Amino acid sequence: STLNLKWFGIGGFMWNTPEMEFRSENIKKFIDQTLPDSDVIVFTEVVESDALIEIVKHRMDCAIYEGAWSRHQHVITCYDRNKFRIEKYDSDFIIEEVDLGSGGLRPAAQSKLCHINGKCFLQIIGVHLAAGRKSEKRLEQVKLINADLVRHQDLLPTVVTGDFNSYSTTQSGLPEDDIDMFEDALSAGTKRFESVTRHITTYGSGDWAKAYDHIVTTSDIRTLRTWGYEACEKKPDLSKTFIPWGSFRRHYTDHCPVTADIIVED
């Protein structure tokens, strides 16, 4: 799963302070109730890492790195500690150059997921790409991720997930949707990448719903099923019980989670 938590740890706004964070208990309950079976969750836009660890510590450990400044938006990979452990690809859990001059605000997170008493079998890269009408910058960030991938001689099956801020052609005015360009850029190496959740909207609701958050996998990963959360659907199923978009945005966050059930042959 992946979930953007808007300016988490400081109450949802850039210039707030940690004392102003009021959503922790709500978000903890939401994660426990909505994502109880997720073995891995990549969280984006986390300012206070300790605040996130506090709400998942009953079942998960997380890969942590030091942010470049006090408002750094961390990309944090958390995993079921009873099943897995993680290892670094190099000296830390990030690909630093992906921030592209954003003052270290949004690097990519990188780790190997390993069986708790066995070998590593999956690479997880968490992203929070540039926001707004910046398709070219986002594509450049994705190309930097691919450059990192091609340096590995024996590339593990890989998931790239998080907030891609991916615009459609109607938003960007470009001939291709962002996610199509991202798939092609990641596939320029030795493996083919595909967003298995491109049809799932994760930001806004109804006519305003957008597919910003994705789970992109290499072709050697089998996807069994994918799902989002009803609050961000274009046509929500009103027969289901869910938190409406307006309340969700106000009391939780402004993105909905997206999940893929996958099988990695190892």
Salt bridges, closest charged atoms under 4 A:
GLU21 OE1 - ARG23 NH2 2.80
ASP32 OD2 - LYS28 NZ 3.14
ASP32 OD1 - HIS58 NE2 2.97
ASP39 OD1 - LYS83 NZ 2.89
GLU45 OE1 - HIS128 NE2 3.67
GLU54 OE2 - LYS57 NZ 2.85
ASP61 OD1 - ARG81 NH1 3.26
GLU87 OE2 - ARG85 NH1 2.65
GLU97 OE2 - ARG151 NH2 3.52
ASP148 OD1 - ARG151 NH2 2.98
ASP148 OD2 - HIS152 NE2 3.32
ASP163 OD2 - HIS128 NE2 3.33
ASP163 OD2 - HIS255 NE2 3.78
ASP178 OD2 - ARG138 NH2 2.98
ASP180 OD1 - ARG198 NH2 2.77
GLU183 OE2 - ARG198 NH1 3.30
ASP184 OD1 - ARG192 NH1 3.62
ASP213 OD1 - HIS255 ND1 2.72
ASP220 OD2 - LYS191 NZ 2.51
GLU230 OE1 - LYS240 NZ 3.64
ASP266 OD2 - HIS115 NE2 2.62
